[in-house]
Amino acid sequence: MEENKNPFHDENESTDSEEIKENIEENSDEKVDENNNELQENKEVSDEIEKKYEDLNNKYLRLAADFDNFRKRMTNERQELLKYAAADVLTKIISVLDTFDRAKDSLKEIDNCSTVKESYELAYKQLLDTLKKVGMEEIDALGKEFNPSEHEAITQVPTDEYEEDHVAVVAQKGYKLADKVLRPALVGVAKKKENE
């Protein structure tokens, strides 16, 4: 007797569906393998990037620490320099003070004014020479054209002796250290004498 067969069911269909299942399983296994490989590659790239980041971060931190140490060292050196900058000058001026002390002691027994004058001139010259050695010099003003960066005008002097706008009188000497004006000269500037 013949079995009841489903007219809508094809025997070949069952084998086809099994094949499809197998293909799906194979494809899904391949996809999983591919995804695992991609994940592994991405993890390796991520690890490599993280390692480079750590290296760069460590280098940055070392550089920042080195710079901070350098800045602190420069600040300390600058403070030391400012604190002791005058030491060299003062050491040279001490010898001038010694000369003044010797002159003062020797003046106690001297009645002659010319000797006092010579002692004063000697000490004054030694002081000027010492200051020149450290770079300080007097601003040459008398007869020179008025220069507002080196001279400070306090008056105008009517005169024919000097050209107009030239220094006719120095009320107080000015001094400079190299090109820097320490104190401008207080001067009277010449102007034309008015006819009376």
Buried (B, 14 or more C-beta within 10 A) or exposed (E): EEEEEEEEEEEEEEEEEEEEEEEEEEEEEEEEEEEEEEEEEEEEEEEEEEEEEEEEEEEEEEEEEEEEEEEEEEEEEEEEEEEEEEEEBEEBBEEBEEBBEEBEEEBEEEEEEEEBEEBEEEBEEBBBEBBEEBEBBBBEBEEBEBBEEBBBBEEBBEBEEBEBEBBBBBEEBBBBEEEEBEEBBBBBBBBEEEEE
